[in-house]
Amino acid sequence: MNLKAMLAVILLVVATAIGITSFKKTVTPYISFAEAREARGLVQVNGTLADKKYVLKPNEQFLSFRLRDSKGEILPVEYHGVVPGNFDQATSIVAIGHYQDGTFTAEQLLVKCPSKYQAEAEKGKTRS
């Protein structure tokens, strides 16, 4: 094998290793509340707003609420950032972050807007 071919193979192996490592760092596992309490690192949990007793401080970009999963388990969540405008109407909330000291600290919130899906359902009714 000549030198250029060996260098090409080595570069390909290094590039593949860097790509796989980078991909693993960006993948956020989707787990249950119980698993989130035990997990280290960034994870994502899914649920619904447990009640309307959330704390919103727009000037501080702070939101504190309780998330309920499909089993009825409750997880307190705190979020610092821009609060989605339709947060209190969301049918589903995905919080990406980590669990620490009894609270799930979300770095990112994703909300499923009910009006978007209601409009699609109404379109489907009129077509059929």
C-alpha positions in Angstrom: 0.0 0.0 0.0 1.5 3.3 -0.9 1.8 6.2 1.4 -1.1 8.3 -0.1 -3.5 5.4 0.3 -2.4 4.8 3.9 -2.9 8.5 4.7 -6.3 8.4 3.1 -7.4 5.4 5.2 -6.1 7.0 8.4 -7.9 10.3 7.7 -11.1 8.4 6.9 -10.9 6.4 10.2 -10.2 9.6 12.2 -13.0 11.5 10.5 -15.4 8.6 11.1 -14.4 8.5 14.8 -14.9 12.2 15.2 -18.3 12.0 13.5 -19.5 9.2 15.7 -18.3 10.9 18.8 -20.0 14.2 17.8 -23.3 12.3 17.0 -23.3 10.6 20.4 -22.9 14.0 22.2 -25.9 15.5 20.3 -28.2 12.6 20.9 -30.4 13.3 23.9 -32.1 10.1 25.3 -35.9 10.2 25.8 -36.6 8.6 29.2 -39.1 8.3 32.0 -39.2 10.6 35.1 -37.7 7.9 37.3 -34.8 7.4 34.9 -34.3 11.1 34.6 -33.8 11.3 38.4 -31.0 8.8 38.1 -29.5 10.0 34.9 -26.4 12.0 34.5 -26.1 14.4 31.7 -28.7 15.8 29.3 -32.0 13.9 28.9 -35.5 14.7 27.7 -38.8 13.9 29.3 -42.3 14.2 28.0 -45.6 15.0 29.7 -48.5 17.4 30.2 -48.9 20.4 32.4 -50.0 18.9 35.7 -52.0 22.0 36.8 -52.3 25.7 36.0 -50.3 26.6 39.2 -47.2 27.4 37.3 -44.9 30.4 38.2 -44.0 32.7 35.3 -41.7 35.6 35.7 -41.4 37.1 32.2 -38.8 39.8 33.2 -36.5 37.1 34.6 -37.4 34.6 31.8 -38.2 32.1 34.5 -40.8 29.4 34.5 -41.6 26.8 37.1 -44.2 24.2 36.6 -45.1 20.6 37.3 -45.0 18.0 34.5 -47.2 14.9 34.6 -46.3 11.8 32.6 -48.6 9.1 31.2 -48.4 7.1 34.5 -49.5 10.1 36.5 -46.1 10.8 38.0 -45.3 14.4 38.7 -41.9 16.1 38.0 -41.1 19.7 39.1 -39.5 21.6 36.3 -37.7 24.9 36.2 -36.8 26.7 33.0 -34.8 29.8 32.3 -35.3 31.2 28.9 -37.9 32.5 26.4 -41.2 30.8 27.4 -43.2 29.5 24.4 -46.2 31.7 23.8 -48.7 28.9 23.9 -47.2 27.2 26.9 -50.4 27.1 29.0 -52.4 25.6 26.0 -49.9 22.9 25.2 -51.2 19.4 25.0 -47.7 17.9 25.4 -44.5 19.4 26.7 -41.0 18.0 26.1 -38.3 19.3 28.6 -34.7 18.8 27.7 -32.3 19.2 30.6 -31.0 17.4 33.7 -32.3 16.5 37.2 -30.7 18.1 40.1 -31.6 18.6 43.8 -35.3 17.5 43.4 -36.0 19.6 40.3 -35.6 19.0 36.6 -33.8 22.0 35.2 -34.8 22.4 31.6 -32.5 23.9 29.1 -35.0 23.7 26.3 -38.8 23.4 26.2 -40.8 22.0 23.2 -44.6 22.4 23.3 -47.2 20.8 21.1 -49.7 23.5 20.1 -53.3 22.2 20.1 -54.6 24.8 17.7 -52.2 23.5 15.0 -53.6 20.0 15.2 -57.2 21.1 15.6 -56.9 23.0 12.3 -55.4 19.9 10.6 -58.2 17.7 12.1 -60.8 20.1 10.8 -59.2 20.1 7.3 -59.4 16.3 7.4 -63.1 16.4 8.3 -63.9 18.7 5.4 -62.0 16.6 2.9 -63.7 13.3 3.7 
